[in-house]
Amino acid sequence: MSDGEGTLPGMVEAASDDIFEDRGLLKTSRIVDHDRIVGRDEQIKKTIKIFTPLKSGDSPPNLLVYGPSGTGKSLILNRVGQEFGNVLRKNGQRLGILNINCQWIKTNHQAAVALAENLESKEGIDPIRTTGKSTNDVLTAIFSVMKENFDASLIMIDEIDTLVDPSHGSSEVKAFSSLIYQLSRSEELAGLENVCVIAITNSPDFMKGLDSRAESSFNPRSIAFGDYTANQLREILNKRRDAFVGGVLEEGVIPLAAAHAASDHGDARKAVDLFRSAGTIAFQEDTDTVTESHVRQGREEVERDKLLETVNQYNSAKRTVLLSLAMVENWSDRGPDNIPNPVLEHVYEYVCELLGTDVKSDNTIHRYTTAFETHGILDSDLTGRGRNKGMYKQYRLNRDAGLLIGTIMENDESLEELFDDRELISATATEKLKKFNSKK
């Protein structure tokens, strides 16, 4: 399936090749080849030097990576980590790379569960039981699985400075301090060796937030990232222009997109997002050229709905639940304003069956939908079926369901295949809604 097919529901018959050649190059989550990386030679060299002990079976030092958003921190770490994984694989070894983003995680325990979910997504890893376990027990279980499956590991905690439990007073130890302390003691807790704990943050003063135990245990090397210049942003976009069909980009598109991103603190992620948005608008308008006007329209759309950036931070499990909600609204014949939780659960289970993935528990689904509500993506309320028929929860999406489907599919290749099953999912959602409403 092409990216164009999966990202613009309702426009399946359009010829996506008129604009996009490889839309995947414009996914900010994509780990691009080295020759597409701009202005980060120094950071790459430092990262390679820090990871080098992995090749000889030794433990690398822990790492603190800091700098503004969109400056390539996660991109470089994952790209270099991927290369070391290839090297170890050739030697018959396996490197485990765990990634979580703490932007919407509130507690230390939620961070541990997110790490477990990320670990479960790796090939050959069985589900890790987290329900009813303490944070320490979850982390110990994670370390045990890592020890069994990996010869060395990188644990990357992005936006770690946002992990501050709001239920604690300002005098309490920050959640991220406790997490850093526990992660950096993996050898003591579970005999897990050759682990590099990587804290990724926007704050150069991150270490001041650690208590003395965590600071001593973590004791990281550090790598700083600075803003991209306008010239570097232009070069970044030029190196991804082959995402588009040759000749469709108007001459001023790249300079204008780069200039807008440079004025917004040199954020490469925003430059690429704007580049993609301009192309998407041109595609939707069924034109054969991406113009400066499309860039300006794209900027207005990005500024108008930054909430969709939140969706891009969700892991696949959360995206699948949110996608199921959007599919019920957008793909069912009835197109309900309110989506009953029992219908969501039925459609979600069917989607998981199509994908061949494990179904999350009712409690986990509830936790996910609560997070969606906290982030403003949906509203919910409790209502009843009628006298003595019990209560149920129903949801209302606060964003266009079709836009949510496009955003989720665009940023998660594992979910794109569901577009091929649209008719089956539509029939299932319609049937479950009809059956549910008949029992009211």
Buried (B, 14 or more C-beta within 10 A) or exposed (E): EBBBBBBBBEBEEBEBEBBBBEBBBBBBBBBBEEEBBBBBEEBBEBBEEBBEBBBEEEBBBBBBBBBBBBBBBBBBBBBBBEBBBEEBEEEEBBBBBBBBBBBBBBBBBBBBBBBBBBBBBBEEBEEBEBEEBEBBEBBBBBBBBBBEBBBBBBBBBBBBBBBBBEEEEEEEBBBBBBBBBBBBBBBEBBEBBBBBBBBBBBBEEBBEBBBEBBBEBBEBBBBBBEBBBBEBBBBBBBBBBEBBBEEBBBEEBBBBBBBBBBEBEBBBBBBBBBBBBBBBBBBBBEBEBBBBBBBBBBBEBBEEEEBBBBBBBBBBBBBBBBBBBBBBBBBBEEEBEBBBBBBBBBBBEBBBEBBEBEBBEEEBBEBBBEBBBEBEBBEBEEEEBEEEEEEBBBBBBBBBBBBBBBBBBBBBBBBBEBBEBBEBBBBBBBBBBEEBEEEE
